[in-house]
Amino acid sequence: MNARIAIIGAGIAGLAAAYRLTEAGYQPVIFEKEVFVGGRMSSKNLDGFIVDKAAYTIPATHKNLRRFCKEMGMKRSLVPTPGTYSTFSAGKEYKINIGSSTQFFKSELFSAKSKREIIKLFLYARSLGKSLNLAKPRKKSFKLEEQSAAEYLSNNYDKQILEYLAYPLFCEMYLGTPENNSKLAFLAALKNLHRLKIFTLEQGMGSLPERMARTLDIRLQTPVIEISRTVPQGLFEIKTGGENPEKRLFEAVVFAVPSPIVPEIYADLPEALKECFLTTSYAPSIVISLAVDRQYPDTSMINSLLRKDCRVLGNIIFDRHKGPHRVPEGKGLATAILCEQASRNLFDEPDDVVISEVLKEMDFLFPGFSGRLIFPKVYRWKYGAVQPRAGLIYKQASARKALKDELDNLYFAGDGLYWSGLEISFNTGIEAAKQIIKKMGKRKRSKS
Ligand SMILES: Cc1cc2nc3c(=O)[nH]c(=O)nc-3n(C[C@H](O)[C@H](O)[C@H](O)COP(=O)(O)OP(=O)(O)OC[C@H]3O[C@@H](n4cnc5c(N)ncnc54)[C@H](O)[C@@H]3O)c2cc1C
């Protein structure tokens, strides 16, 4: 049970792996380059405002993660949100409850023709059944991902559907655009929309990782900079930098970092896998928390902006919908998530430039907003979300197969081999732990 296991990355994937391994009696060591745990599932209390730095929702479809929150004694913190959703077009707001078909039919955002076409698309998506399961793709799934969503929609449907439905959907769910993502990814997202309920963690999304971390051996500010294999023992030598530069030997390693980082630190990966990891494309993402000295009581929880109106903003979340303790009495908190193009363009710009660009558009949507500002806080994610581009799901399916067959005592968790979402990362972490437990257990028995 004292097998030396290293986990690289203390995001939800690495923590899930470590948690299950610890339950099974192992003592894994987690290396984390940042000063905090949770990665893209983290939050911070800033002067009484609970700020989510990236992920902000747990949809009802995240069944394992929700069950786990309960297992961790966080049943009461897992709160449903009103699921209100607005699209702004030319400054006018169109509001619905997510999943309400009645409100969708009444909405004035879409023309009658577009509404008919959306229903057709939805029925088509449903008829595709299991081919839309991106985690277990079939031959038909690969066919569906040959085309981009934009190409498919512009060739067959009213332009409104591309701009008012697909663009906000990709912006919100994949932090990307219909041009850079596949028809398959679009249909898969559309299929589940009608039954989407959204939960969040009242004390901040980071409260789950923080609770998990309490019983784990985590080395913060300790980036792994290189991994090599010793000969002839076949152990992994892990070299760390940051606060704790050292070299240590481990029997097994779990990579729980965005996939392009894997070949950067482990040069001995088989070429085909290296290529797959490097070409898994992530959109960068910039998130800005904007605390203000007044409430915006009538706003929806999620607000999508269209690219004809907004060059910078993709979505705005009003955080008071996430629970009564999120925002101090009488104050407001808006979390702005930049659209993909703006995240790319502004990624290396100083905070004041990013903030000024965001506030210009906030003032257009909510006149006087910038005058009420208490503080802005910028978060940048180089690896924001995997882009399910045409051809990616096929590549990933082959890579996952190769990982199972080829690599001894190396395990992979995180969103890189599927798509971004907390449930995926959580599941892959649990799966990595299960594989280790299965293998180490067998090895122990065969030795005795
Ligand atoms: C703006 C935004 C909003 C999102 N909203 C949602 C949402 O509402 N719901 C949802 O389900 N998903 C959402 N996602 C996606 C979700 O956050 C991610 O898919 C998920 O959190 C990824 O978890 P992970 O553990 O795989 O990776 P990460 O959270 O990225 O964890 C990887 C960890 O590895 C560390 N690390 C990296 N390199 C090294 C190194 N060399 N050595 C040591 N440590 C290292 C990182 O610091 C990080 O802590 C969102 C993402 C973004 C960016």
The ligand as a MOL file (V3000), in Angstrom:
LIG
                    3D

  0  0  0     0  0            999 V3000
M  V30 BEGIN CTAB
M  V30 COUNTS 53 58 0 0 0
M  V30 BEGIN ATOM
M  V30 1 C -14.0320 30.2920 -17.6470 0
M  V30 2 C -14.3590 28.8470 -17.4820 0
M  V30 3 C -15.6390 28.4900 -17.1070 0
M  V30 4 C -15.9690 27.1390 -16.9820 0
M  V30 5 N -17.2220 26.8160 -16.5520 0
M  V30 6 C -17.5190 25.5310 -16.3030 0
M  V30 7 C -18.7620 25.2080 -15.7070 0
M  V30 8 O -19.5310 26.0930 -15.3580 0
M  V30 9 N -19.0460 23.8960 -15.4930 0
M  V30 10 C -18.1790 22.8980 -15.8560 0
M  V30 11 O -18.4920 21.7140 -15.6630 0
M  V30 12 N -16.9630 23.1860 -16.3950 0
M  V30 13 C -16.6090 24.4710 -16.6060 0
M  V30 14 N -15.3790 24.7870 -17.1170 0
M  V30 15 C -14.4480 23.6910 -17.4380 0
M  V30 16 C -13.8300 23.1040 -16.1570 0
M  V30 17 O -13.4650 24.1540 -15.3090 0
M  V30 18 C -12.5810 22.2760 -16.4740 0
M  V30 19 O -12.8570 21.3550 -17.5080 0
M  V30 20 C -12.1100 21.4710 -15.2400 0
M  V30 21 O -12.0950 22.2790 -14.0820 0
M  V30 22 C -10.7060 20.9410 -15.5060 0
M  V30 23 O -10.2280 20.2670 -14.3640 0
M  V30 24 P -8.8240 19.5250 -14.4240 0
M  V30 25 O -8.5360 19.0210 -13.0780 0
M  V30 26 O -8.8690 18.5520 -15.5520 0
M  V30 27 O -7.7810 20.6460 -14.8790 0
M  V30 28 P -7.3340 21.9750 -14.1030 0
M  V30 29 O -8.4280 22.4990 -13.2630 0
M  V30 30 O -6.7390 22.8560 -15.1250 0
M  V30 31 O -6.1950 21.4420 -13.1120 0
M  V30 32 C -4.8760 21.2260 -13.5310 0
M  V30 33 C -3.9550 21.6510 -12.3890 0
M  V30 34 O -2.6160 21.3410 -12.7710 0
M  V30 35 C -1.7740 22.3860 -12.3470 0
M  V30 36 N -0.5380 22.3130 -13.1290 0
M  V30 37 C -0.3480 22.6410 -14.4330 0
M  V30 38 N 0.9190 22.3980 -14.7990 0
M  V30 39 C 1.5390 21.8720 -13.7140 0
M  V30 40 C 2.8740 21.4100 -13.4780 0
M  V30 41 N 3.8140 21.4210 -14.4120 0
M  V30 42 N 3.1760 20.9330 -12.2390 0
M  V30 43 C 2.2290 20.9120 -11.2510 0
M  V30 44 N 0.9670 21.3590 -11.4410 0
M  V30 45 C 0.6240 21.8210 -12.6490 0
M  V30 46 C -2.6210 23.6350 -12.5820 0
M  V30 47 O -2.1430 24.7360 -11.8290 0
M  V30 48 C -3.9950 23.1540 -12.1430 0
M  V30 49 O -4.2330 23.3850 -10.7770 0
M  V30 50 C -14.9990 26.1220 -17.2550 0
M  V30 51 C -13.7060 26.4900 -17.6380 0
M  V30 52 C -13.3780 27.8430 -17.7360 0
M  V30 53 C -11.9710 28.2390 -18.1110 0
M  V30 END ATOM
M  V30 BEGIN BOND
M  V30 1 1 1 2
M  V30 2 1 2 3
M  V30 3 2 2 52
M  V30 4 2 3 4
M  V30 5 1 4 5
M  V30 6 1 4 50
M  V30 7 2 5 6
M  V30 8 1 6 7
M  V30 9 1 6 13
M  V30 10 2 7 8
M  V30 11 1 7 9
M  V30 12 1 9 10
M  V30 13 2 10 11
M  V30 14 1 10 12
M  V30 15 2 12 13
M  V30 16 1 13 14
M  V30 17 1 14 15
M  V30 18 1 14 50
M  V30 19 1 15 16
M  V30 20 1 16 17
M  V30 21 1 16 18
M  V30 22 1 18 19
M  V30 23 1 18 20
M  V30 24 1 20 21
M  V30 25 1 20 22
M  V30 26 1 22 23
M  V30 27 1 23 24
M  V30 28 2 24 25
M  V30 29 1 24 26
M  V30 30 1 24 27
M  V30 31 1 27 28
M  V30 32 2 28 29
M  V30 33 1 28 30
M  V30 34 1 28 31
M  V30 35 1 31 32
M  V30 36 1 32 33
M  V30 37 1 33 34
M  V30 38 1 33 48
M  V30 39 1 34 35
M  V30 40 1 35 36
M  V30 41 1 35 46
M  V30 42 1 36 37
M  V30 43 1 36 45
M  V30 44 2 37 38
M  V30 45 1 38 39
M  V30 46 1 39 40
M  V30 47 2 39 45
M  V30 48 1 40 41
M  V30 49 2 40 42
M  V30 50 1 42 43
M  V30 51 2 43 44
M  V30 52 1 44 45
M  V30 53 1 46 47
M  V30 54 1 46 48
M  V30 55 1 48 49
M  V30 56 2 50 51
M  V30 57 1 51 52
M  V30 58 1 52 53
M  V30 END BOND
M  V30 END CTAB
M  END
